[in-house]
């Protein structure tokens, strides 16, 4: 096969662009193209999150999430500093609002320390010193958490990759994949492309792209929408920094929290409700084919049975502003419904296994240089929800390592 490019990266979010940046830095002269179906870059998860540089305190010690978040947070701060991207190392509070949460708070402190993260335990007075309007019986201060402008980070990755010779095509949707022993041919809305290695960083569509390429990912992306409010400008002084509740370890979401952004806005949320489309940013957006695919997957019903009580509460807070406000008032009693206005929602690309378990770590598939039996010419990023933006530099290097190894192994 005559190749148009050596490596083709599908997806122009922060992970795909970090991969392009890592590839172009590791292999100067590599013929590299990034395909993005939207008119612009970072249109989905990257551009619709709370902008937090996560410390890694929540993640199982030794997991990819823990290792990549801890390393990635430090790297992200340095990257933002080097490239003039708005950022701040704010630290954050994790607050227990009642005695029932104290054991979980202590376990979280132990996990953070096991991950090498500085953790300070606080009493009521210590909480008030950081956040006078926040109430709780005990808390943790995590000093390495920060905030930044992730779309600006993604744009910087794209610029650096382009400067190294990469091509980034927007408005080019992948529609078909034909894999052969000597290469991969893809059909896009902008024409045909032939490559030696295809890298799937398609986020909300990563499982679908894997199936298009002939691989069974073994999981399905089940989209969960996170809905946000923000404080009206006159009430932003209620929150100085970042304030989180103690998470429920049985569910992989962090709960409604308070986040001051780099531009002064204060986001409140998100909740976590089932989305009726992979890019379903409101209840009006329904895509029957995508919804039918999600409903037909056995894991969807198993997770629904396992977590239905939690989801009933999330749905109530989605449909009732009063209920959402009440959830916020557990942390911030002074807030009222009138202080909150709707902000843009996001959708989390959460991979779910057939048994209904939610993948709790980053997951890759396709070519693995440590497994000679693995699929040639394809690399898939199957699960990269939060903290993937924080961890994008180490994730990008890992995906680039696999892609370059696949390139080297292609002729054998």
N, C-alpha and C positions, 0 to 999 in steps of 0.2 A: 504494500500500500504506500502511496505517496501521501505524506502527512502535511496538513496545513499548519499544525502546531505540534509541539512536543507534549505539552500538558494543557488540558482544558479544565478550568475550574468553573463549576456551575454554582452560582450564588454570589451576589454582590453585597452580602451583609458583612458584619465585622469579622466573622470567622473565615469566609471566603477571601476577603481582602487581606486579612492577616496571613493566610496561606500563600496568596500571591506575593505578598511582601517578602515572606520567608523564602519562597522558591527563587525569587529574583535575586535575593541577597546571597543565597547559597550557590546558585548556578548562573553566573553572568553569561549572557548570550542565549539562555534558554528561550525557546519560542513558546510563549505563554499567553493564553487568552482567558479572560474572565467573562462569563456570560451572566447577565442580569436581566430578568424579564421585565422589570419595571423601568420607567423612563429615567429614574435616578437611583442612586445607591442607598443602602441602609434604610430601606423604606418600611421594614417590618419590625422584627424584634429589636434590632439595633436602634432604630429611631423612635421606639415606643416603650422604653423602659424608664426607670427612675433615675438613671445616671449615677448609680452607686458603684464605687470601687470596693468590692467586698473583700473583707479581711481573710476569709476562709474559716471562720470560727465554727460554722455549722456542720462542716463536712467530716465524714469518717476518717480518722487518721490513717494515712497511707493511701487513701483513694486518690484518683486523678484530680477530682474536684478540690480536695484539700491541698495537694501538692501544687497544682497549677494556679489555684486562687492565691495562695500565700506568695508564691514566686511572682505570679502575674500582677498582683497588686503593687508590689514594689517596682516592677518593670513599667507598669502603666503610669505611675507617678513620674518616673524618670522620663518616659517617652513624652508625656504631656509637657513636662518642664523643657525638654530639649526642643520641642516643636511649637512651643508657644500656644498650647491648647489650654483653655480654661479648666482649672482643676483646683482642688483644695483637700488637704488631709484634715478632715474635720473630727475624726473619731465618731463613735456612736454609742448610744445607750440601748441596752436590752433590759426591759423593765418587767418585773413580776408584779401583777396588780393584786394578787391575793396569796394566802399561804399555800394553797394547793399547787402553785407553780414553783415553789421554792426548790423542791428536789430537782426539777427539770433545769432550773437556773444553775444550780450547783453542777449538774452533769455537763451543762454547756460550758461552764468555766473550765472544767477539767478537760473537755474536748479541745477547747481553744488552746490551753497550755500544751496539750499533747501535740498540737499542730505548730507549736512555736510562736504563738501569738500572745502579745502582752495583754493581760486581762486584769482589770482592777474591780474588786467587789465593792459595792456601794450599799449604804443604808438609805433611809428616807432623806436624811440631810445631804448625803452625797449626791443623790439624784437631783435634789433641788439646786445644788451648786452648779450643775450643768444646765438644767432645764427647770426654771422656777415654776412653770405652769404644769409640769408633768407630775402625776402622782403614782406612787407604787410603794410596795413594802420592802423591796430590795432590787438591786440592779447590777449590771455589769457595764463597765466602760471599756470599749475596744478601741485602742488608740490608733490602729493602722487603717481603719476604714476611711474612705474618702469619697469625693464626688468629682465628676468630670463631664465633658461634653462628648459622649460616645460617637454621635454622628461626625463630629469633627475629627475624632481619632480614626474612624473608618475612612474619611476623606484623605487623611494624611497617609494611611496605608496605601490607598489607591494612587496618590501622587508619587510616592516613593517607588511603587511597583512600575508605574508608567515611566518614570525617569530611568529605571533600569531596563526598559525595553518591553514591558508587558503591554498588552492591548486589553482594554476594558470596553466591552460592548454592552450598552444598555438597550432596553427595548427589544431584547432578543430572547424569546422564550424557547426552552428545550421542549421538543415535541416527540421525538423518537430517538432510540439508541440501538445501534446494530454493532454487536461485539464480534470481532473475528480474532483468529489467532495472531494476526499481524497488526491489529490496531482496532480503533473504535471510530465508527462514523455516526455522527449525530445530525438529526434534522432539527432546524430551528425556524422560528418565524422569520428569520433574516437569511435563511439559506442553509446549505450543508457545510459541515466542518468535519475534517478527519484529524484524529489525534492519536498519539501513542498511549497516553494515559488520561483517563477521565477521573476528575476529583469532584465528588458530590458534597457540596456544602450548602444544600438547598433549604436548610432550616425546616420550616413548616411543611415542605414537600420532600424532605430527604428520603423517607421510606418509599414514596411514590417513584422517585427518580431511581432508587435502587431496583425496584421491580421493573421499571422500563428497561433497565440495563440487564435484566435477566437474573438478578440476585434476589433471593428471599431474605429480607432483613430480619425476619423472625419477630418483629415488633411493628407497631403502627403508631404514627403520630396522632395522638388524641388531643385536639386543641382546647386549651382552657383560656378563656378571656379574663384578663385582669382589668377591672374598671377603677378609674381614679377620679377623685375630686381634687381640687386645690383650694387653698385658703384665699379668700379675697385679699386684695392688696393691703387693706386697712388692718387686717388681722394677722398678717404674717409674723408679727413680732411675738406671737404666742409660742413659736418654735424657733430655737436657736440653731439646731443642727439636725441630727438623725436620731429618731426614737423608734424602737421596735418592741413588739410584745415578745414574750417567751413563746417560741414556736411549738406546735403540737408535733411530736416526732412521728405520729401515725399518718401525717399528711405532709406532702413535700412542698408546702407553701408556707411563707413566713408570717402570714396574717397581715391585717391592716396596720400600716406603719406611717410615720411622718418623715418626710424627706425634704430638706432645704436644698434646692438646686444651685448650680453655679451662677445662674442668672437671677437669683433672689426669690424665685417662686418656691412655694411649699406644696408638695404633692402629698395627698392623703390616700392611702390604698396600697396595693390593690386587693380586691377580693379575688376569688377564683371560681368562675362559673363555666359550664360547658359552652363552647362556641358552636354555632350552627353552620360554620364554614371554617376552613383553615385560616382564612383571613377575615373572620367574622368579628368585626370590631364593635358591633352593636347587635341588638336583638332582631333588627330588620334585615340583616344580611344572612340569607339562607341559600346554600347551594345544595340542592337535593342530592346530586350524585355524591358529593363529598360526605354529606350527612348520612346517606345510605351506606357508604363504605365504612364510616365510623360505627354505625349501628350494627353492621354485619360482623364486626370483629368481636370475637368472644371476650377478649380482655376488657372491652368497654363495659359490658354488663357485669363482669366480675368486679371491676373497680367501683361501679355504681352500687352494687350490693354491699360492698365492703365499707364504703364511705357515705352512704346515703344520708345519714343524720347530719354529717358535716356539710354536705352539699345543700341540704334543705336550708340551713342557716345562711350559706353563701347566696343562694337564690333569693332568700328574703331580703338580704342586704342589697342585692342588685336591684330589686324591684321597689324597695322602700328606702327613700332617703332618710326617713326617721330612724329606721333600723341601722342603717350605715352610720349615721351620726352617733347613735348610742354605742356602737362598737368603738368609735373613735374616742368617745368620752371616757371610756375605761382608762385611757392613757392621758387624755387632755380634757379634763372636766369643763374647762371654760369655753370650749368650742360649742357653737350652736349650728343648727341646720342652715341658718342664713349666712353663716361664715363660709359655707362650702359651695363651690360651683363646679360643674362637670368639666373634666379634662379628658384628653385623648386616652383611649383604652389601648391595651396591647394584647397580643395573643401569644401564649407560651407554647413552644413546640415540645411537648412532653411525650417521650416514647413510652409505650405501655406494652408489656409482654402479654402473651396469650392467657396466662394465668391471672391477669388483672394487676400484677405488680408493676409499679412505676419504676423505671430505671433510675437509680439514685446516683449514677455516676456518668461521666462522659463516656460515650461508646463509639467505637470505630469498627468498620468492617471492610471487606474487600481484601486488597493485598496487604499482607503482613510479612515484613522481611524476616521475622522470626519463625514463620510457619511456611515451609515450602509447599504445603498443599493448598494454600489460600488462593483466592481468585486473582488472576493476572489482570493487569491494565486498569483496574478500578479501585478507587479508594472512596469509602463512604464515611461521612460524619453523621452517625445515626441519632445521637442524643447529645445536644449541646445547648440546653437551656441555661438559665442563670446558674453559676456565675461566668458564663462563657465570654461575655464582653470583658469582664475583669481579666480573665485568663486567656484572652485572645492571642497574645504573643506566644506563650508556650504551646497553646493548641495549634497555632499556625505552624510552628516549627515541627511539631509531631506529625501533622498531616503532610507537610513538605518532605519530611524524612521518609514517610511511606511512599509518597508519590515518586521521589527520586529513586528509591529502591525498586519500585515497580518499573520505572523507566529503564534502569540498568538490567533488570531481569527479563525485559520484554522479548529479547531476541533468543532467550534460552529455552 
